[in-house]
Amino acid sequence: MVGTYYETFSTLYSQYNNSSYFRKSEQYRDSLLLVLDPSSFQYRVNHAAKLVYGGQDTEQELLSLLRETTDENPERGLIAYLLGFIHKRQRNLGLSEYYFMISAIADLENCIKENASFLELALIYDETSNINKAHKFMQVAVDDALFCNIEFRISKASSSYRIINAAYQAKEKKQKSNLQISLIAISILLAFLAAGILYIYRQMKRLSFIRKELYRTNRKLSELNNDLTTANDQLKESNLIKEEYIAHFFDLCSTYIDKLENYRKTLNKHASNHQIDELFKLLRSTALIDNELGELYRKFDVIFLSLYPSFVEEFNALQLKEEQIVLKQGELLNTELRIFALIRLGITDSMKIAGFLRYSISTIYNYRVKARNNAVVPREQFEEQVMKIGNYTQNP
């Protein structure tokens, strides 16, 4: 009963903004602490409040008390308020806002109207230029102060309310002014839009003829694209031919390197064993060269005819009937056909052809002259026609 008396007068005097009343409030709090059990929750809360208002930092003790409460405990609002007060004093506005918010929620849960946390939150939001929130919380703080009819609270809330409300009204006025400017700008833009639509409508009429011309041009472009696609396909086929020749070339080179290595080993073996006669016999023999040349020409014939399988028939079609070439049994190409096969591949230099086929330049020249003289087309066009044998552009 005595504790209630002291607590009531301590709370009463704390509502007045006067230093003498504040001292009386603290004196009654000291008396309350003398009659309370030091281990009781009420004692710990009032002791922490005394230290806070005395300028001391009791954050850890208050945090411990806060953890012991829920939003349903009336004391939770005071504990959280004191934590917010400490952080506000330290200019830590983030944590101050957090604890004042907890205090406000607890007071709302317990229907406590003398809520000082709404006022503190309003002042924090005003300081951080969040005018909308500041105005909203200040309105609640004023309503609660009027409800409790506490002169000090009403005076403090009203003075702060005038400042925040003025800032809020200024912001509203600025927003309305910006809205008016935006409406004017939109009206101007609409006028430009209408003019643009009219201009576009006129341009559409003028573009109608151009569209028809573009349609005809696009058709021509489509035809050209088709031709380009066909040319690209032919180029791809040509590249495939080159790739196949390159692959065969490397395979052939690899084969000849292996054969040369084996031949070297054979010569080295005879030399190591002092078999001079056998060594000279191998060196004088042309059998190896003849065999390799025959194998080289056979591979050339196979590869060439795989690329141009109708070469013999088309070449004979360019010759007089009585001069057409008839191959022997087992032959794929003969010397004359190989000359023009090389020409078909783009090798037109008689010296290069002679070197490949191991004939004299005059022999190659005579073969070429003979074929031109026996052609069914003008002799100056004969080799040009040979270059077109198997040409993909002739395919339908």
C-alpha positions in Angstrom: 0.0 0.0 0.0 2.8 2.4 0.9 4.6 1.4 -2.3 1.5 2.3 -4.4 1.4 5.7 -2.6 5.0 6.5 -3.5 4.7 5.3 -7.1 1.5 7.3 -7.6 3.1 10.6 -6.5 6.4 9.8 -8.4 4.3 9.4 -11.6 2.2 12.5 -10.9 5.1 14.8 -10.4 6.9 13.4 -13.5 4.1 14.8 -15.7 5.1 18.5 -15.1 7.9 20.2 -16.9 9.5 21.8 -13.9 12.8 20.9 -12.2 11.4 21.1 -8.7 8.6 18.8 -9.6 11.1 16.4 -11.2 13.2 16.4 -8.0 10.0 15.5 -6.0 9.2 12.8 -8.5 12.7 11.3 -7.9 12.4 11.7 -4.1 9.2 9.7 -4.2 11.0 7.1 -6.4 13.8 6.8 -3.9 11.2 6.3 -1.2 9.5 3.6 -3.3 12.8 1.8 -3.8 13.3 1.7 0.0 10.0 -0.2 0.5 10.3 -2.5 -2.5 12.0 -5.9 -2.4 15.4 -5.4 -4.2 14.9 -8.7 -6.0 11.4 -7.8 -7.3 10.8 -6.9 -11.0 9.2 -3.5 -10.0 12.3 -2.6 -8.0 14.6 -3.4 -10.9 12.6 -1.3 -13.3 12.4 1.7 -11.0 16.1 1.4 -10.1 17.0 1.4 -13.8 14.7 4.4 -14.5 16.4 6.3 -11.6 19.9 5.6 -13.1 18.8 6.6 -16.6 17.3 9.9 -15.5 20.4 10.4 -13.4 22.5 10.3 -16.6 23.9 6.8 -16.2 24.0 4.1 -18.9 22.1 1.0 -17.8 21.5 -0.4 -21.2 22.5 -4.0 -20.3 20.2 -4.1 -17.3 17.3 -2.7 -19.3 17.9 -5.3 -22.1 17.8 -8.0 -19.5 14.5 -6.6 -18.2 13.1 -6.3 -21.8 13.8 -10.0 -22.5 11.8 -10.9 -19.4 8.7 -9.2 -20.7 6.2 -9.5 -23.6 3.9 -7.0 -25.2 1.2 -7.9 -22.7 3.3 -6.6 -19.7 2.6 -2.9 -19.0 6.2 -2.4 -17.8 7.5 -3.3 -21.2 6.5 0.1 -22.6 8.5 1.9 -19.9 11.6 -0.4 -20.3 11.7 0.1 -24.1 11.1 3.8 -23.7 14.1 4.1 -21.4 16.3 2.2 -23.9 15.1 4.5 -26.6 15.9 7.5 -24.4 19.4 6.2 -23.8 20.1 5.8 -27.5 18.5 9.2 -28.3 20.9 10.8 -25.8 23.8 9.0 -27.6 22.4 10.3 -31.0 21.9 6.7 -32.2 18.6 7.4 -34.0 18.3 4.0 -35.6 18.2 2.1 -32.3 16.3 4.9 -30.6 13.5 4.5 -33.2 13.6 0.7 -32.8 13.0 0.8 -29.0 10.5 3.7 -29.1 8.5 1.6 -31.6 8.6 -1.4 -29.2 7.4 0.9 -26.4 4.5 2.2 -28.5 3.4 -1.3 -29.4 3.5 -2.4 -25.8 1.4 0.6 -24.7 -1.1 0.1 -27.4 -1.4 -3.6 -26.4 -2.0 -2.5 -22.8 -4.3 0.4 -23.7 -2.0 3.0 -22.1 -2.9 6.4 -23.4 -0.1 8.4 -21.7 2.2 7.1 -24.5 5.3 9.3 -24.8 6.9 7.1 -27.5 4.7 8.4 -30.3 5.9 11.9 -29.6 9.5 10.7 -29.6 9.0 8.8 -32.8 7.4 11.9 -34.4 10.5 14.0 -33.4 12.9 11.4 -34.8 11.1 11.2 -38.1 11.0 15.0 -38.3 14.8 15.1 -37.7 15.3 12.5 -40.5 13.0 14.5 -42.9 10.4 11.7 -43.0 7.6 14.3 -42.9 4.7 11.9 -43.6 5.5 9.6 -40.7 6.3 12.5 -38.4 2.9 14.1 -39.1 1.1 10.8 -38.6 2.8 9.9 -35.3 2.5 13.5 -34.0 -1.2 13.4 -34.6 -1.5 10.3 -32.5 0.7 11.8 -29.7 -1.5 15.0 -29.6 -4.7 12.9 -29.5 -3.3 10.8 -26.6 -2.2 14.0 -24.7 -5.6 15.5 -25.1 -7.2 12.3 -23.9 -5.1 12.2 -20.8 -5.5 15.9 -20.2 -1.9 16.3 -19.1 -0.9 20.0 -19.5 2.8 19.3 -19.9 2.2 16.6 -22.6 -0.3 18.8 -24.4 2.0 21.8 -24.4 5.0 19.8 -25.6 3.0 17.9 -28.3 1.3 21.1 -29.5 4.6 23.0 -29.9 6.2 20.2 -31.8 2.9 19.6 -33.8 3.0 23.2 -35.1 6.5 22.7 -36.4 5.8 19.3 -38.0 2.4 20.3 -39.3 3.9 23.4 -40.9 6.5 21.2 -42.6 3.8 18.8 -43.7 1.6 21.5 -45.1 4.6 22.9 -47.0 5.3 19.5 -48.4 1.6 19.1 -49.4 1.7 22.6 -51.0 4.8 21.7 -52.9 3.3 18.4 -54.1 0.2 20.3 -55.2 2.4 22.8 -57.0 4.3 20.0 -58.7 1.0 18.3 -59.6 -0.2 21.5 -61.3 3.1 21.8 -63.2 2.8 18.2 -64.2 -0.8 18.7 -65.4 0.3 21.7 -67.5 3.2 19.7 -68.9 0.9 16.8 -69.7 -1.5 19.2 -71.4 1.4 20.6 -73.5 2.5 17.1 -74.3 -1.0 16.1 -75.3 -1.1 19.1 -77.7 2.2 18.0 -79.2 0.9 14.5 -79.4 -2.2 15.6 -81.3 0.0 17.5 -83.7 2.3 14.5 -84.0 -0.7 12.2 -84.8 -1.9 14.6 -87.4 1.6 14.8 -88.9 1.9 11.0 -88.9 -1.5 10.6 -90.5 -0.3 12.9 -93.4 3.0 11.0 -93.6 1.2 7.7 -93.8 -0.6 8.8 -97.0 2.7 9.9 -98.5 4.4 6.6 -97.4 1.7 4.4 -99.1 3.4 4.7 -102.5 6.8 4.2 -100.9 5.6 0.9 -99.3 4.6 -0.4 -102.6 8.0 0.4 -104.1 9.6 -1.2 -101.1 7.5 -4.3 -101.5 8.8 -4.7 -105.1 12.3 -3.9 -104.0 12.1 -6.5 -101.2 11.0 -9.1 -103.8 14.0 -8.4 -105.8 16.2 -8.5 -102.7 14.6 -11.9 -101.8 15.6 -13.2 -105.3 19.1 -11.9 -104.8 19.3 -13.5 -101.4 18.2 -16.8 -102.9 21.0 -16.5 -105.5 23.4 -15.6 -102.7 22.3 -18.7 -100.7 22.9 -20.8 -103.7 26.4 -19.3 -104.2 27.1 -19.9 -100.5 26.1 -23.5 -100.9 28.4 -23.9 -103.8 31.2 -22.3 -101.9 30.6 -24.7 -99.0 30.8 -27.6 -101.5 34.0 -26.2 -102.9 35.4 -25.9 -99.4 34.5 -29.5 -98.8 36.5 -30.5 -101.9 39.5 -28.6 -100.6 39.2 -30.2 -97.2 39.0 -33.6 -98.7 42.2 -33.0 -100.8 44.0 -31.6 -97.8 43.1 -34.6 -95.7 44.3 -37.0 -98.4 47.4 -34.9 -98.9 48.4 -35.2 -95.2 47.6 -38.9 -95.2 49.7 -39.4 -98.3 52.6 -37.4 -96.8 52.4 -39.4 -93.7 52.5 -42.6 -95.7 55.5 -41.5 -97.7 57.4 -40.4 -94.6 56.8 -43.9 -93.1 58.0 -45.5 -96.3 61.1 -43.3 -96.5 61.9 -44.2 -92.9 61.6 -47.9 -93.6 63.8 -47.5 -96.7 66.4 -45.6 -94.6 66.4 -48.4 -92.0 66.9 -50.9 -94.8 69.9 -49.0 -96.2 71.3 -48.5 -92.8 71.0 -52.2 -92.0 72.9 -53.1 -95.2 75.5 -50.4 -94.5 76.0 -51.7 -90.9 76.4 -55.2 -92.1 78.9 -54.1 -94.8 76.6 -55.5 -97.5 77.9 -53.1 -100.1 76.6 -55.0 -103.1 73.1 -55.2 -101.7 73.3 -51.5 -100.9 74.4 -50.5 -104.4 71.7 -52.8 -105.8 69.0 -51.0 -103.9 70.4 -47.6 -104.8 70.5 -48.4 -108.5 67.0 -49.9 -108.6 64.1 -47.7 -109.8 61.5 -50.2 -108.7 60.7 -48.4 -105.5 60.2 -45.1 -107.4 58.1 -46.7 -110.1 55.9 -48.4 -107.6 55.4 -45.3 -105.5 54.6 -43.2 -108.6 52.1 -45.8 -109.7 50.5 -45.7 -106.2 50.5 -41.9 -106.2 48.8 -41.7 -109.6 46.2 -44.4 -108.5 45.4 -42.4 -105.4 45.1 -39.2 -107.4 42.7 -40.9 -109.8 40.6 -42.3 -107.0 40.4 -38.9 -105.2 39.8 -36.9 -108.3 37.0 -39.2 -109.6 35.4 -39.2 -106.2 35.0 -35.4 -106.6 34.2 -35.4 -110.3 32.8 -38.9 -111.0 31.5 -37.9 -114.5 34.8 -36.3 -115.6 35.7 -39.0 -118.2 32.3 -38.9 -119.9 32.1 -35.1 -119.9 35.7 -34.8 -121.2 34.9 -37.2 -124.0 31.8 -35.2 -124.8 34.1 -32.3 -125.7 36.1 -34.4 -128.1 35.3 -35.6 -131.6 33.7 -39.1 -131.4 36.5 -40.8 -133.2 39.1 -39.1 -130.9 37.4 -40.0 -127.6 39.5 -41.8 -125.0 38.8 -45.4 -124.2 40.5 -46.6 -121.0 42.1 -49.9 -120.7 41.0 -52.6 -118.3 41.6 -51.5 -114.7 42.5 -47.9 -115.6 40.7 -45.1 -113.9 42.6 -42.3 -115.8 45.4 -42.3 -118.3 48.1 -39.7 -118.9 46.0 -37.5 -121.1 43.1 -37.5 -118.7 45.4 -36.7 -115.8 46.8 -33.7 -117.6 43.3 -32.2 -118.0 42.3 -33.4 -114.5 45.1 -31.2 -113.2 43.9 -28.3 -115.4 40.3 -28.9 -113.9 41.9 -28.4 -110.5 43.4 -25.1 -111.5 46.9 -26.2 -112.3 47.4 -24.8 -115.9 51.2 -24.3 -115.9 52.7 -27.0 -118.2 55.9 -27.0 -116.2 54.1 -27.9 -113.0 52.0 -30.5 -114.8 55.2 -32.0 -116.3 56.8 -32.1 -112.9 53.9 -34.0 -111.3 53.5 -36.5 -114.1 57.3 -36.8 -114.7 57.0 -36.0 -118.4 58.9 -33.4 -120.5 57.2 -30.0 -121.0 57.1 -30.6 -124.8 55.1 -33.9 -124.2 52.6 -32.1 -122.0 52.3 -29.3 -124.6 51.7 -31.8 -127.4 48.9 -33.5 -125.4 47.2 -30.2 -124.8 47.5 -29.1 -128.4 46.1 -32.5 -129.6 43.1 -32.3 -127.3 42.3 -28.7 -128.5 42.6 -29.7 -132.1 40.1 -32.6 -131.6 37.6 -30.5 -129.6 34.0 -30.1 -130.8 34.0 -26.6 -129.4 36.2 -23.7 -130.6 39.8 -24.7 -129.7 40.4 -21.4 -127.7 37.4 -22.3 -125.5 38.3 -26.0 -125.0 40.3 -25.7 -121.7 37.7 -23.2 -120.4 35.0 -25.8 -120.9 37.2 -28.4 -119.2 37.4 -26.1 -116.2 33.6 -26.2 -116.0 33.3 -30.0 -115.9 31.4 -31.0 -112.8 30.8 -27.3 -112.0 27.9 -27.0 -109.5 26.5 -24.0 -111.1 25.5 -26.2 -114.0 23.3 -28.3 -111.7 19.6 -27.6 -111.8 
